């Protein structure tokens, strides 16, 4: 039995219906424009000078208990990373931190959401900046399974030594539960709690 949205009531969220994630993704007519968007974000926003795209397989367990291999696109860069507030703005809607940099298109607008959801149902972002490391999860799978009426954005943050930071215990537990249950990292759950 799938959990209800009430189980994740402390998770940060934006008030947009989850169906919008798919609708929004159609702004990219083909996958390569979505990939270009993600590369542009790494270059403009995170000042990355190196970028790698890899196809990896992860073993996940379905609700029925069966295991299967899932093809996963992995995007990695050597950029500056994001702090928890920046990560939430990137994963959420209604944020834009435009800069005067003429080369940059925008910061935390719509690009990441449209691009990542064009390429898949879920986006798990792992980021590290000078003061913290965070995981953020934008997931159509999670939202559909829990029957959410708005977009929940599970997030967890640790300091650079691995101690949990920030949000209250309920938010952290609910966020980690959602990430571990619905992402490709089901097998690592004991290491994150």
mmCIF file of the C-alpha atoms, coordinates in Angstrom:
data_MODEL
# 
_entry.id   MODEL 
# 
loop_
_atom_site.group_PDB 
_atom_site.id 
_atom_site.type_symbol 
_atom_site.label_atom_id 
_atom_site.label_alt_id 
_atom_site.label_comp_id 
_atom_site.label_asym_id 
_atom_site.label_entity_id 
_atom_site.label_seq_id 
_atom_site.pdbx_PDB_ins_code 
_atom_site.Cartn_x 
_atom_site.Cartn_y 
_atom_site.Cartn_z 
_atom_site.occupancy 
_atom_site.B_iso_or_equiv 
_atom_site.pdbx_formal_charge 
_atom_site.auth_seq_id 
_atom_site.auth_comp_id 
_atom_site.auth_asym_id 
_atom_site.auth_atom_id 
_atom_site.pdbx_PDB_model_num 
ATOM 1   C CA . UNK A 1 1   ? 0.000  0.000  0.000   1.00 0.00 ? 1   UNK A CA 1 
ATOM 2   C CA . UNK A 1 2   ? 1.374  3.398  -0.980  1.00 0.00 ? 2   UNK A CA 1 
ATOM 3   C CA . UNK A 1 3   ? 1.723  6.128  1.638   1.00 0.00 ? 3   UNK A CA 1 
ATOM 4   C CA . UNK A 1 4   ? -0.525 9.177  1.560   1.00 0.00 ? 4   UNK A CA 1 
ATOM 5   C CA . UNK A 1 5   ? 0.581  12.795 0.996   1.00 0.00 ? 5   UNK A CA 1 
ATOM 6   C CA . UNK A 1 6   ? -0.021 13.400 4.731   1.00 0.00 ? 6   UNK A CA 1 
ATOM 7   C CA . UNK A 1 7   ? 3.008  11.190 5.487   1.00 0.00 ? 7   UNK A CA 1 
ATOM 8   C CA . UNK A 1 8   ? 5.185  13.843 3.784   1.00 0.00 ? 8   UNK A CA 1 
ATOM 9   C CA . UNK A 1 9   ? 3.441  16.937 5.200   1.00 0.00 ? 9   UNK A CA 1 
ATOM 10  C CA . UNK A 1 10  ? 6.678  18.522 6.484   1.00 0.00 ? 10  UNK A CA 1 
ATOM 11  C CA . UNK A 1 11  ? 8.524  18.284 3.148   1.00 0.00 ? 11  UNK A CA 1 
ATOM 12  C CA . UNK A 1 12  ? 9.067  21.642 1.392   1.00 0.00 ? 12  UNK A CA 1 
ATOM 13  C CA . UNK A 1 13  ? 6.751  22.060 -1.545  1.00 0.00 ? 13  UNK A CA 1 
ATOM 14  C CA . UNK A 1 14  ? 5.451  24.378 -4.211  1.00 0.00 ? 14  UNK A CA 1 
ATOM 15  C CA . UNK A 1 15  ? 1.775  24.656 -5.031  1.00 0.00 ? 15  UNK A CA 1 
ATOM 16  C CA . UNK A 1 16  ? 1.572  23.386 -8.586  1.00 0.00 ? 16  UNK A CA 1 
ATOM 17  C CA . UNK A 1 17  ? -0.228 20.191 -9.537  1.00 0.00 ? 17  UNK A CA 1 
ATOM 18  C CA . UNK A 1 18  ? 2.166  17.305 -10.319 1.00 0.00 ? 18  UNK A CA 1 
ATOM 19  C CA . UNK A 1 19  ? 0.695  16.893 -13.825 1.00 0.00 ? 19  UNK A CA 1 
ATOM 20  C CA . UNK A 1 20  ? 2.409  20.174 -14.672 1.00 0.00 ? 20  UNK A CA 1 
ATOM 21  C CA . UNK A 1 21  ? 5.809  18.455 -14.540 1.00 0.00 ? 21  UNK A CA 1 
ATOM 22  C CA . UNK A 1 22  ? 4.924  16.441 -17.641 1.00 0.00 ? 22  UNK A CA 1 
ATOM 23  C CA . UNK A 1 23  ? 3.155  19.332 -19.366 1.00 0.00 ? 23  UNK A CA 1 
ATOM 24  C CA . UNK A 1 24  ? 6.129  21.584 -18.712 1.00 0.00 ? 24  UNK A CA 1 
ATOM 25  C CA . UNK A 1 25  ? 8.559  19.012 -20.125 1.00 0.00 ? 25  UNK A CA 1 
ATOM 26  C CA . UNK A 1 26  ? 6.922  19.254 -23.552 1.00 0.00 ? 26  UNK A CA 1 
ATOM 27  C CA . UNK A 1 27  ? 8.583  22.635 -24.063 1.00 0.00 ? 27  UNK A CA 1 
ATOM 28  C CA . UNK A 1 28  ? 11.550 20.536 -25.194 1.00 0.00 ? 28  UNK A CA 1 
ATOM 29  C CA . UNK A 1 29  ? 10.427 18.856 -28.411 1.00 0.00 ? 29  UNK A CA 1 
ATOM 30  C CA . UNK A 1 30  ? 13.407 16.543 -28.458 1.00 0.00 ? 30  UNK A CA 1 
ATOM 31  C CA . UNK A 1 31  ? 15.791 15.094 -25.888 1.00 0.00 ? 31  UNK A CA 1 
ATOM 32  C CA . UNK A 1 32  ? 18.881 16.909 -27.153 1.00 0.00 ? 32  UNK A CA 1 
ATOM 33  C CA . UNK A 1 33  ? 17.423 20.334 -26.342 1.00 0.00 ? 33  UNK A CA 1 
ATOM 34  C CA . UNK A 1 34  ? 16.707 19.077 -22.816 1.00 0.00 ? 34  UNK A CA 1 
ATOM 35  C CA . UNK A 1 35  ? 20.304 17.851 -22.497 1.00 0.00 ? 35  UNK A CA 1 
ATOM 36  C CA . UNK A 1 36  ? 21.550 21.204 -23.804 1.00 0.00 ? 36  UNK A CA 1 
ATOM 37  C CA . UNK A 1 37  ? 19.491 22.937 -21.099 1.00 0.00 ? 37  UNK A CA 1 
ATOM 38  C CA . UNK A 1 38  ? 21.157 20.903 -18.355 1.00 0.00 ? 38  UNK A CA 1 
ATOM 39  C CA . UNK A 1 39  ? 24.629 21.538 -19.794 1.00 0.00 ? 39  UNK A CA 1 
ATOM 40  C CA . UNK A 1 40  ? 23.836 25.255 -20.002 1.00 0.00 ? 40  UNK A CA 1 
ATOM 41  C CA . UNK A 1 41  ? 22.758 25.259 -16.341 1.00 0.00 ? 41  UNK A CA 1 
ATOM 42  C CA . UNK A 1 42  ? 26.017 23.620 -15.274 1.00 0.00 ? 42  UNK A CA 1 
ATOM 43  C CA . UNK A 1 43  ? 28.059 26.078 -17.302 1.00 0.00 ? 43  UNK A CA 1 
ATOM 44  C CA . UNK A 1 44  ? 26.158 29.295 -16.495 1.00 0.00 ? 44  UNK A CA 1 
ATOM 45  C CA . UNK A 1 45  ? 24.899 28.728 -12.969 1.00 0.00 ? 45  UNK A CA 1 
ATOM 46  C CA . UNK A 1 46  ? 27.564 26.477 -11.459 1.00 0.00 ? 46  UNK A CA 1 
ATOM 47  C CA . UNK A 1 47  ? 30.529 27.721 -13.528 1.00 0.00 ? 47  UNK A CA 1 
ATOM 48  C CA . UNK A 1 48  ? 31.402 24.139 -14.452 1.00 0.00 ? 48  UNK A CA 1 
ATOM 49  C CA . UNK A 1 49  ? 34.311 23.645 -16.823 1.00 0.00 ? 49  UNK A CA 1 
ATOM 50  C CA . UNK A 1 50  ? 33.863 19.874 -17.104 1.00 0.00 ? 50  UNK A CA 1 
ATOM 51  C CA . UNK A 1 51  ? 30.650 17.978 -17.744 1.00 0.00 ? 51  UNK A CA 1 
ATOM 52  C CA . UNK A 1 52  ? 30.049 14.245 -18.126 1.00 0.00 ? 52  UNK A CA 1 
ATOM 53  C CA . UNK A 1 53  ? 26.940 12.357 -19.241 1.00 0.00 ? 53  UNK A CA 1 
ATOM 54  C CA . UNK A 1 54  ? 26.844 8.620  -18.550 1.00 0.00 ? 54  UNK A CA 1 
ATOM 55  C CA . UNK A 1 55  ? 24.272 5.848  -18.877 1.00 0.00 ? 55  UNK A CA 1 
ATOM 56  C CA . UNK A 1 56  ? 24.297 3.590  -15.814 1.00 0.00 ? 56  UNK A CA 1 
ATOM 57  C CA . UNK A 1 57  ? 22.098 0.761  -14.612 1.00 0.00 ? 57  UNK A CA 1 
ATOM 58  C CA . UNK A 1 58  ? 20.803 0.550  -11.052 1.00 0.00 ? 58  UNK A CA 1 
ATOM 59  C CA . UNK A 1 59  ? 18.905 -2.301 -9.447  1.00 0.00 ? 59  UNK A CA 1 
ATOM 60  C CA . UNK A 1 60  ? 15.645 -1.194 -7.852  1.00 0.00 ? 60  UNK A CA 1 
ATOM 61  C CA . UNK A 1 61  ? 12.931 -3.114 -6.046  1.00 0.00 ? 61  UNK A CA 1 
ATOM 62  C CA . UNK A 1 62  ? 9.334  -2.553 -7.089  1.00 0.00 ? 62  UNK A CA 1 
ATOM 63  C CA . UNK A 1 63  ? 6.328  -2.329 -4.773  1.00 0.00 ? 63  UNK A CA 1 
ATOM 64  C CA . UNK A 1 64  ? 5.678  -6.020 -5.496  1.00 0.00 ? 64  UNK A CA 1 
ATOM 65  C CA . UNK A 1 65  ? 9.146  -6.953 -4.193  1.00 0.00 ? 65  UNK A CA 1 
ATOM 66  C CA . UNK A 1 66  ? 10.683 -7.861 -7.548  1.00 0.00 ? 66  UNK A CA 1 
ATOM 67  C CA . UNK A 1 67  ? 14.029 -6.400 -8.586  1.00 0.00 ? 67  UNK A CA 1 
ATOM 68  C CA . UNK A 1 68  ? 14.802 -4.913 -11.957 1.00 0.00 ? 68  UNK A CA 1 
ATOM 69  C CA . UNK A 1 69  ? 17.600 -3.015 -13.663 1.00 0.00 ? 69  UNK A CA 1 
ATOM 70  C CA . UNK A 1 70  ? 16.776 0.619  -14.447 1.00 0.00 ? 70  UNK A CA 1 
ATOM 71  C CA . UNK A 1 71  ? 18.662 2.602  -17.090 1.00 0.00 ? 71  UNK A CA 1 
ATOM 72  C CA . UNK A 1 72  ? 19.656 5.964  -15.642 1.00 0.00 ? 72  UNK A CA 1 
ATOM 73  C CA . UNK A 1 73  ? 21.176 9.039  -17.255 1.00 0.00 ? 73  UNK A CA 1 
ATOM 74  C CA . UNK A 1 74  ? 23.787 10.490 -14.908 1.00 0.00 ? 74  UNK A CA 1 
ATOM 75  C CA . UNK A 1 75  ? 24.932 14.099 -15.364 1.00 0.00 ? 75  UNK A CA 1 
ATOM 76  C CA . UNK A 1 76  ? 28.054 15.186 -13.453 1.00 0.00 ? 76  UNK A CA 1 
ATOM 77  C CA . UNK A 1 77  ? 29.951 18.468 -13.430 1.00 0.00 ? 77  UNK A CA 1 
ATOM 78  C CA . UNK A 1 78  ? 32.751 20.160 -11.527 1.00 0.00 ? 78  UNK A CA 1 
ATOM 79  C CA . UNK A 1 79  ? 30.755 23.295 -10.753 1.00 0.00 ? 79  UNK A CA 1 
ATOM 80  C CA . UNK A 1 80  ? 30.477 25.235 -7.512  1.00 0.00 ? 80  UNK A CA 1 
ATOM 81  C CA . UNK A 1 81  ? 27.491 23.292 -6.194  1.00 0.00 ? 81  UNK A CA 1 
ATOM 82  C CA . UNK A 1 82  ? 24.403 24.670 -4.466  1.00 0.00 ? 82  UNK A CA 1 
ATOM 83  C CA . UNK A 1 83  ? 23.497 25.363 -0.878  1.00 0.00 ? 83  UNK A CA 1 
ATOM 84  C CA . UNK A 1 84  ? 20.100 24.035 0.354   1.00 0.00 ? 84  UNK A CA 1 
ATOM 85  C CA . UNK A 1 85  ? 18.208 27.249 -0.487  1.00 0.00 ? 85  UNK A CA 1 
ATOM 86  C CA . UNK A 1 86  ? 19.624 27.330 -4.017  1.00 0.00 ? 86  UNK A CA 1 
ATOM 87  C CA . UNK A 1 87  ? 18.780 23.647 -4.501  1.00 0.00 ? 87  UNK A CA 1 
ATOM 88  C CA . UNK A 1 88  ? 15.191 24.195 -3.357  1.00 0.00 ? 88  UNK A CA 1 
ATOM 89  C CA . UNK A 1 89  ? 14.837 27.154 -5.720  1.00 0.00 ? 89  UNK A CA 1 
ATOM 90  C CA . UNK A 1 90  ? 16.161 25.085 -8.623  1.00 0.00 ? 90  UNK A CA 1 
ATOM 91  C CA . UNK A 1 91  ? 13.794 22.178 -7.915  1.00 0.00 ? 91  UNK A CA 1 
ATOM 92  C CA . UNK A 1 92  ? 10.786 24.375 -7.121  1.00 0.00 ? 92  UNK A CA 1 
ATOM 93  C CA . UNK A 1 93  ? 8.676  26.732 -9.187  1.00 0.00 ? 93  UNK A CA 1 
ATOM 94  C CA . UNK A 1 94  ? 8.234  30.476 -8.875  1.00 0.00 ? 94  UNK A CA 1 
ATOM 95  C CA . UNK A 1 95  ? 11.901 31.356 -8.380  1.00 0.00 ? 95  UNK A CA 1 
ATOM 96  C CA . UNK A 1 96  ? 14.263 33.303 -10.609 1.00 0.00 ? 96  UNK A CA 1 
ATOM 97  C CA . UNK A 1 97  ? 17.549 34.881 -9.613  1.00 0.00 ? 97  UNK A CA 1 
ATOM 98  C CA . UNK A 1 98  ? 18.508 36.610 -12.857 1.00 0.00 ? 98  UNK A CA 1 
ATOM 99  C CA . UNK A 1 99  ? 22.003 38.021 -13.012 1.00 0.00 ? 99  UNK A CA 1 
ATOM 100 C CA . UNK A 1 100 ? 23.592 40.750 -15.084 1.00 0.00 ? 100 UNK A CA 1 
ATOM 101 C CA . UNK A 1 101 ? 25.818 38.145 -16.763 1.00 0.00 ? 101 UNK A CA 1 
ATOM 102 C CA . UNK A 1 102 ? 24.982 38.662 -20.442 1.00 0.00 ? 102 UNK A CA 1 
ATOM 103 C CA . UNK A 1 103 ? 26.039 35.090 -21.250 1.00 0.00 ? 103 UNK A CA 1 
ATOM 104 C CA . UNK A 1 104 ? 23.726 33.451 -18.732 1.00 0.00 ? 104 UNK A CA 1 
ATOM 105 C CA . UNK A 1 105 ? 20.111 32.755 -19.665 1.00 0.00 ? 105 UNK A CA 1 
ATOM 106 C CA . UNK A 1 106 ? 18.652 32.682 -16.152 1.00 0.00 ? 106 UNK A CA 1 
ATOM 107 C CA . UNK A 1 107 ? 19.076 31.162 -12.728 1.00 0.00 ? 107 UNK A CA 1 
ATOM 108 C CA . UNK A 1 108 ? 16.506 28.833 -11.174 1.00 0.00 ? 108 UNK A CA 1 
ATOM 109 C CA . UNK A 1 109 ? 13.876 29.588 -13.759 1.00 0.00 ? 109 UNK A CA 1 
ATOM 110 C CA . UNK A 1 110 ? 12.158 26.797 -15.625 1.00 0.00 ? 110 UNK A CA 1 
ATOM 111 C CA . UNK A 1 111 ? 15.048 25.176 -17.504 1.00 0.00 ? 111 UNK A CA 1 
ATOM 112 C CA . UNK A 1 112 ? 16.080 22.430 -15.103 1.00 0.00 ? 112 UNK A CA 1 
ATOM 113 C CA . UNK A 1 113 ? 12.513 21.317 -14.435 1.00 0.00 ? 113 UNK A CA 1 
ATOM 114 C CA . UNK A 1 114 ? 11.542 21.243 -18.123 1.00 0.00 ? 114 UNK A CA 1 
ATOM 115 C CA . UNK A 1 115 ? 14.797 19.618 -19.239 1.00 0.00 ? 115 UNK A CA 1 
ATOM 116 C CA . UNK A 1 116 ? 15.037 16.946 -16.572 1.00 0.00 ? 116 UNK A CA 1 
ATOM 117 C CA . UNK A 1 117 ? 11.370 15.945 -16.807 1.00 0.00 ? 117 UNK A CA 1 
ATOM 118 C CA . UNK A 1 118 ? 11.680 15.687 -20.610 1.00 0.00 ? 118 UNK A CA 1 
ATOM 119 C CA . UNK A 1 119 ? 14.417 13.080 -20.109 1.00 0.00 ? 119 UNK A CA 1 
ATOM 120 C CA . UNK A 1 120 ? 12.794 11.042 -17.335 1.00 0.00 ? 120 UNK A CA 1 
ATOM 121 C CA . UNK A 1 121 ? 10.172 10.763 -14.618 1.00 0.00 ? 121 UNK A CA 1 
ATOM 122 C CA . UNK A 1 122 ? 12.545 11.594 -11.783 1.00 0.00 ? 122 UNK A CA 1 
ATOM 123 C CA . UNK A 1 123 ? 15.553 13.810 -11.065 1.00 0.00 ? 123 UNK A CA 1 
ATOM 124 C CA . UNK A 1 124 ? 17.739 13.137 -8.047  1.00 0.00 ? 124 UNK A CA 1 
ATOM 125 C CA . UNK A 1 125 ? 20.224 15.972 -7.556  1.00 0.00 ? 125 UNK A CA 1 
ATOM 126 C CA . UNK A 1 126 ? 23.310 15.447 -5.406  1.00 0.00 ? 126 UNK A CA 1 
ATOM 127 C CA . UNK A 1 127 ? 25.245 18.663 -4.857  1.00 0.00 ? 127 UNK A CA 1 
ATOM 128 C CA . UNK A 1 128 ? 28.152 19.838 -2.734  1.00 0.00 ? 128 UNK A CA 1 
ATOM 129 C CA . UNK A 1 129 ? 29.189 23.432 -2.056  1.00 0.00 ? 129 UNK A CA 1 
ATOM 130 C CA . UNK A 1 130 ? 31.792 24.929 0.271   1.00 0.00 ? 130 UNK A CA 1 
ATOM 131 C CA . UNK A 1 131 ? 29.646 24.497 3.403   1.00 0.00 ? 131 UNK A CA 1 
ATOM 132 C CA . UNK A 1 132 ? 27.268 21.574 2.816   1.00 0.00 ? 132 UNK A CA 1 
ATOM 133 C CA . UNK A 1 133 ? 26.171 18.669 0.664   1.00 0.00 ? 133 UNK A CA 1 
ATOM 134 C CA . UNK A 1 134 ? 22.545 18.018 -0.249  1.00 0.00 ? 134 UNK A CA 1 
ATOM 135 C CA . UNK A 1 135 ? 20.207 15.645 -2.013  1.00 0.00 ? 135 UNK A CA 1 
ATOM 136 C CA . UNK A 1 136 ? 17.043 16.951 -3.676  1.00 0.00 ? 136 UNK A CA 1 
ATOM 137 C CA . UNK A 1 137 ? 14.385 14.925 -5.471  1.00 0.00 ? 137 UNK A CA 1 
ATOM 138 C CA . UNK A 1 138 ? 11.938 16.096 -8.142  1.00 0.00 ? 138 UNK A CA 1 
ATOM 139 C CA . UNK A 1 139 ? 9.918  12.974 -8.893  1.00 0.00 ? 139 UNK A CA 1 
ATOM 140 C CA . UNK A 1 140 ? 6.787  12.286 -10.893 1.00 0.00 ? 140 UNK A CA 1 
ATOM 141 C CA . UNK A 1 141 ? 6.950  8.679  -9.641  1.00 0.00 ? 141 UNK A CA 1 
ATOM 142 C CA . UNK A 1 142 ? 6.833  9.766  -5.987  1.00 0.00 ? 142 UNK A CA 1 
ATOM 143 C CA . UNK A 1 143 ? 4.102  12.358 -6.560  1.00 0.00 ? 143 UNK A CA 1 
ATOM 144 C CA . UNK A 1 144 ? 1.893  9.938  -8.498  1.00 0.00 ? 144 UNK A CA 1 
ATOM 145 C CA . UNK A 1 145 ? 2.359  7.079  -6.002  1.00 0.00 ? 145 UNK A CA 1 
ATOM 146 C CA . UNK A 1 146 ? 1.407  9.269  -3.045  1.00 0.00 ? 146 UNK A CA 1 
ATOM 147 C CA . UNK A 1 147 ? -1.524 11.009 -4.750  1.00 0.00 ? 147 UNK A CA 1 
ATOM 148 C CA . UNK A 1 148 ? -0.101 14.483 -4.135  1.00 0.00 ? 148 UNK A CA 1 
ATOM 149 C CA . UNK A 1 149 ? -2.132 17.488 -5.262  1.00 0.00 ? 149 UNK A CA 1 
ATOM 150 C CA . UNK A 1 150 ? 0.876  19.788 -5.299  1.00 0.00 ? 150 UNK A CA 1 
ATOM 151 C CA . UNK A 1 151 ? 4.584  19.302 -5.890  1.00 0.00 ? 151 UNK A CA 1 
ATOM 152 C CA . UNK A 1 152 ? 6.568  18.109 -2.880  1.00 0.00 ? 152 UNK A CA 1 
ATOM 153 C CA . UNK A 1 153 ? 10.357 18.485 -3.080  1.00 0.00 ? 153 UNK A CA 1 
ATOM 154 C CA . UNK A 1 154 ? 12.104 16.061 -0.691  1.00 0.00 ? 154 UNK A CA 1 
ATOM 155 C CA . UNK A 1 155 ? 15.519 17.390 0.369   1.00 0.00 ? 155 UNK A CA 1 
ATOM 156 C CA . UNK A 1 156 ? 18.199 16.447 2.888   1.00 0.00 ? 156 UNK A CA 1 
ATOM 157 C CA . UNK A 1 157 ? 21.404 18.287 3.775   1.00 0.00 ? 157 UNK A CA 1 
ATOM 158 C CA . UNK A 1 158 ? 24.579 17.310 5.608   1.00 0.00 ? 158 UNK A CA 1 
ATOM 159 C CA . UNK A 1 159 ? 27.681 19.230 6.578   1.00 0.00 ? 159 UNK A CA 1 
ATOM 160 C CA . UNK A 1 160 ? 30.928 18.257 4.877   1.00 0.00 ? 160 UNK A CA 1 
ATOM 161 C CA . UNK A 1 161 ? 31.654 15.710 7.644   1.00 0.00 ? 161 UNK A CA 1 
ATOM 162 C CA . UNK A 1 162 ? 28.319 13.954 7.057   1.00 0.00 ? 162 UNK A CA 1 
ATOM 163 C CA . UNK A 1 163 ? 26.271 15.336 9.960   1.00 0.00 ? 163 UNK A CA 1 
ATOM 164 C CA . UNK A 1 164 ? 22.654 16.140 9.072   1.00 0.00 ? 164 UNK A CA 1 
ATOM 165 C CA . UNK A 1 165 ? 21.791 19.829 8.934   1.00 0.00 ? 165 UNK A CA 1 
ATOM 166 C CA . UNK A 1 166 ? 18.889 22.176 8.628   1.00 0.00 ? 166 UNK A CA 1 
ATOM 167 C CA . UNK A 1 167 ? 15.299 21.110 8.628   1.00 0.00 ? 167 UNK A CA 1 
ATOM 168 C CA . UNK A 1 168 ? 13.484 19.569 11.541  1.00 0.00 ? 168 UNK A CA 1 
ATOM 169 C CA . UNK A 1 169 ? 13.530 15.854 12.228  1.00 0.00 ? 169 UNK A CA 1 
ATOM 170 C CA . UNK A 1 170 ? 10.109 15.284 10.626  1.00 0.00 ? 170 UNK A CA 1 
ATOM 171 C CA . UNK A 1 171 ? 11.132 17.029 7.397   1.00 0.00 ? 171 UNK A CA 1 
ATOM 172 C CA . UNK A 1 172 ? 14.428 15.158 7.218   1.00 0.00 ? 172 UNK A CA 1 
ATOM 173 C CA . UNK A 1 173 ? 12.894 11.756 7.941   1.00 0.00 ? 173 UNK A CA 1 
ATOM 174 C CA . UNK A 1 174 ? 10.074 12.268 5.441   1.00 0.00 ? 174 UNK A CA 1 
ATOM 175 C CA . UNK A 1 175 ? 12.445 13.575 2.783   1.00 0.00 ? 175 UNK A CA 1 
ATOM 176 C CA . UNK A 1 176 ? 14.884 10.693 3.214   1.00 0.00 ? 176 UNK A CA 1 
ATOM 177 C CA . UNK A 1 177 ? 12.005 8.222  3.204   1.00 0.00 ? 177 UNK A CA 1 
ATOM 178 C CA . UNK A 1 178 ? 10.733 9.591  -0.117  1.00 0.00 ? 178 UNK A CA 1 
ATOM 179 C CA . UNK A 1 179 ? 14.216 9.669  -1.673  1.00 0.00 ? 179 UNK A CA 1 
ATOM 180 C CA . UNK A 1 180 ? 15.054 6.143  -0.528  1.00 0.00 ? 180 UNK A CA 1 
ATOM 181 C CA . UNK A 1 181 ? 11.694 4.659  -1.442  1.00 0.00 ? 181 UNK A CA 1 
ATOM 182 C CA . UNK A 1 182 ? 11.237 6.207  -4.890  1.00 0.00 ? 182 UNK A CA 1 
ATOM 183 C CA . UNK A 1 183 ? 14.759 6.884  -6.193  1.00 0.00 ? 183 UNK A CA 1 
ATOM 184 C CA . UNK A 1 184 ? 17.495 4.644  -7.565  1.00 0.00 ? 184 UNK A CA 1 
ATOM 185 C CA . UNK A 1 185 ? 19.268 4.672  -4.194  1.00 0.00 ? 185 UNK A CA 1 
ATOM 186 C CA . UNK A 1 186 ? 16.986 2.285  -2.307  1.00 0.00 ? 186 UNK A CA 1 
ATOM 187 C CA . UNK A 1 187 ? 19.901 0.082  -1.260  1.00 0.00 ? 187 UNK A CA 1 
ATOM 188 C CA . UNK A 1 188 ? 21.770 2.942  0.470   1.00 0.00 ? 188 UNK A CA 1 
ATOM 189 C CA . UNK A 1 189 ? 19.044 3.967  2.916   1.00 0.00 ? 189 UNK A CA 1 
ATOM 190 C CA . UNK A 1 190 ? 20.815 2.852  6.098   1.00 0.00 ? 190 UNK A CA 1 
ATOM 191 C CA . UNK A 1 191 ? 23.825 5.034  5.249   1.00 0.00 ? 191 UNK A CA 1 
ATOM 192 C CA . UNK A 1 192 ? 21.731 8.209  4.918   1.00 0.00 ? 192 UNK A CA 1 
ATOM 193 C CA . UNK A 1 193 ? 19.629 8.071  8.110   1.00 0.00 ? 193 UNK A CA 1 
# 
